[in-house]
Amino acid sequence: MSTSNQVTSNTVVHGRIALRDVTTTGEEIKDTGLGRKATPQDTPIFICELDDCSRLFPSRERLAIHRKRDHNTEDAYKAVLTWNTEQETPNQMQE
């Protein structure tokens, strides 16, 4: 009889109970830099608002590619929702 390691739709996967960490202090966790909240400066985001599109992009360059392909426009500056305070101007986009 052969055994299989494949997961099927009727496979039951049993979890394990996690033990509470009673030794690590909040200060130790804070010093690791883990678990901090992202800020708008950490996470630039550009939201396309043309034609109620609402797609999100990590850079204006990616937004411009989307606009050209999906909206047939090269304008990456109008109808954009962003909190990124980039220094880029439309002239720099062309370079």
Rosetta blueprint (number, residue, H / E / L):
1 M L
2 S L
3 T L
4 S L
5 N L
6 Q L
7 V L
8 T L
9 S L
10 N L
11 T L
12 V L
13 V L
14 H L
15 G L
16 R L
17 I L
18 A L
19 L L
20 R L
21 D L
22 V L
23 T L
24 T L
25 T L
26 G H
27 E H
28 E H
29 I H
30 K H
31 D H
32 T H
33 G L
34 L L
35 G L
36 R L
37 K L
38 A L
39 T L
40 P L
41 Q L
42 D L
43 T L
44 P L
45 I L
46 F E
47 I E
48 C E
49 E L
50 L H
51 D H
52 D H
53 C L
54 S L
55 R L
56 L E
57 F E
58 P L
59 S L
60 R H
61 E H
62 R H
63 L H
64 A H
65 I H
66 H H
67 R H
68 K H
69 R H
70 D H
71 H L
72 N L
73 T L
74 E L
75 D L
76 A L
77 Y L
78 K L
79 A L
80 V E
81 L E
82 T E
83 W L
84 N L
85 T L
86 E L
87 Q L
88 E L
89 T L
90 P H
91 N H
92 Q H
93 M H
94 Q H
95 E L
